[in-house]
């Protein structure tokens, strides 16, 4: 399994690390899981072809799609164009940037809602 993570999706890199470490934090969840930078994998000049089961991790929090350069939206669109499964994780804790799910309909660019 390859998990693509956008660096500009605040909290996603940390979440992907937690996923790989597994519930005990000792690496028991890491068997066969590779974390790759989404920008490098989807747009980079040196991007290797993606094979096997590939997912794009989208961490939904108060900052999702609000990055200054629009990298999160651009990379989600690139993943959608390549028919890569997008796994959304909705943060629930307000202290970690959690907001009601309805907020994402306002934050998400229209092109991604179609």
Buried (B, 14 or more C-beta within 10 A) or exposed (E): EBBBBBBBBBBBBEBBEEBBBBEEEEEEBBEEBEBBBBBBBBEEEEEEEBEEEBBBBBBBBBBBBEBEEEBBBBBBBBBBEEEBEEEEBBBEEEEEBBBEEEBBEEBBBEEEEE
